[in-house]
Amino acid sequence: MADAQLPMGDDVKAVLLRTDESFRQLVSEHQALDERIHHLSRQSFPTSQEQIEEVALKKKKLAIKDRIASILRQMDGRRVATNGSR
């Protein structure tokens, strides 16, 4: 997609979800991790292994969230740079 066609604001995420398979996979993995974490956190008496898994999944989810945010910042920066050069 040409930078000049990038929409503003939250629309960038919507465009990436429609057009970028790797971005879509990151978002999907983030959602799957969120569901698993939610399942683990609802357990009244989680095992030690489940507690360890929950912590590991939270770290992985946060890393993915950071990657998603970084991609969105890059795309937004490109949009601003393109609009600013006009």
Contacts in CASP RR format, 6 or more apart in sequence:
PFRMAT RR
TARGET T0000
AUTHOR 0000-0000-0000
METHOD contacts of the structure
MODEL  1
MADAQLPMGDDVKAVLLRTDESFRQLVSEHQALDERIHHLSRQSFPTSQE
QIEEVALKKKKLAIKDRIASILRQMDGRRVATNGSR
1 15 0 8 1.000
1 19 0 8 1.000
3 78 0 8 1.000
3 79 0 8 1.000
3 81 0 8 1.000
3 82 0 8 1.000
4 82 0 8 1.000
6 12 0 8 1.000
6 15 0 8 1.000
6 75 0 8 1.000
6 78 0 8 1.000
6 79 0 8 1.000
6 82 0 8 1.000
7 14 0 8 1.000
7 15 0 8 1.000
7 79 0 8 1.000
8 79 0 8 1.000
9 76 0 8 1.000
12 72 0 8 1.000
12 75 0 8 1.000
12 76 0 8 1.000
12 79 0 8 1.000
13 72 0 8 1.000
16 23 0 8 1.000
16 24 0 8 1.000
16 71 0 8 1.000
16 72 0 8 1.000
16 75 0 8 1.000
17 23 0 8 1.000
17 24 0 8 1.000
17 27 0 8 1.000
23 68 0 8 1.000
23 71 0 8 1.000
26 64 0 8 1.000
26 67 0 8 1.000
26 68 0 8 1.000
26 71 0 8 1.000
27 68 0 8 1.000
29 64 0 8 1.000
30 61 0 8 1.000
30 64 0 8 1.000
30 65 0 8 1.000
30 68 0 8 1.000
33 57 0 8 1.000
33 60 0 8 1.000
33 61 0 8 1.000
33 64 0 8 1.000
34 61 0 8 1.000
36 57 0 8 1.000
37 54 0 8 1.000
37 57 0 8 1.000
37 58 0 8 1.000
37 61 0 8 1.000
40 46 0 8 1.000
40 50 0 8 1.000
40 53 0 8 1.000
40 54 0 8 1.000
40 57 0 8 1.000
41 54 0 8 1.000
43 50 0 8 1.000
46 54 0 8 1.000
END
